[in-house]
């Protein structure tokens, strides 16, 4: 089956599909995800597990609840539908960014490709906030790269200064920081820092995950 | 932008690994961490947008529960979103009914039961 389009992997939005399990991704587990090019004539083109095709519904619902009026409800099928919409959006932007990247003879999608895709696809409104986020990300990433192994205690002390300085997008060049700029990532991956879970735990655990920076900004 | 919105992207609401998995679904793409970070942020923005617009539609119709039809109406009101999303949304029940009615009016020569659904009715498939 043709899988070039966005819809190749989607389930049928059908009420009888048995997928109306709220809050949990208890969709049918399928076989391991394989590269689409290898799916051959296998008619089981749902070779990706359902839960890998969508954002966790808990995250989706949490974000929606922040926006919706306090007593608003969302129907279960609307929740699932929105989950699919989120994945469609990701595919849409990624596809365009990827094409742009390839046209420029590059193999890896960059931030600029993503921003380009935003503009091309009519999501110009997002470009400004995304640019700000990107600058902050680069700033933090730069610090993280240059100062590893700082003791935890020192990191805690610097959050105030870091929080203030980080808000000025112009300050994203490395070396221009006037604050101590201690890295506060206990682990080695940005992924750990960018963990989505809001963690109100101990400050030490939060430091390892980079949470206090965000908390400082609240 | 409120301060809260300024904070959120630094801790994107979506798990990074999952964002990458979804990105790679259609083809085996390569993406650098910055790019997947931005995709995550923009997806967050998009979801907020969808939620807000859908809630507006529900409020217009004086409903407390946001339903797929409200989502569909919200999508139809935003041109860039229509381009990739409208086909994904199920056709509203009422319009299926009216289509079925008009079909039986027009195609009296063929028994309705034997007629396969026209391709354009399978939008939801």
Interface residues (C-beta under 8 A of the other chain):
Chain A: X3 X4 X5 X6 X7 X8 X9 X10 X12 X13 X14 X33 X35 X36 X37 X48 X52 X53 X54 X55 X56 X59 X60 X62 X63 X64 X66 X67 X68 X69 X71 X72 X73 X74 X75 X77 X78 X81 X82 X84 X85 X86 X87 X88 X89 X90 X91 X92 X93 X94 X95 X97 X98 X107 X108 X109 X110 X111 X113 X114 X115 X118 X121 X122 X123 X126 X129 X130 X132 X133 X134 X136 X137 X138 X140 X141 X167 X190 X191 X194 X195 X196 X198 X211 X213 X214 X217 X218
Chain B: X1 X3 X4 X5 X6 X7 X9 X10 X11 X12 X13 X14 X15 X16 X17 X18 X19 X21 X22 X23 X25 X26 X27 X28 X29 X30 X31 X32 X33 X34 X35 X37 X38 X39 X40 X41 X42 X43 X44 X45 X46 X47 X48 X50 X51 X52 X54 X55 X58 X59 X64 X65 X66 X67 X68 X70 X71 X75 X79 X80 X83 X84 X85 X87 X88 X89 X90 X124 X125
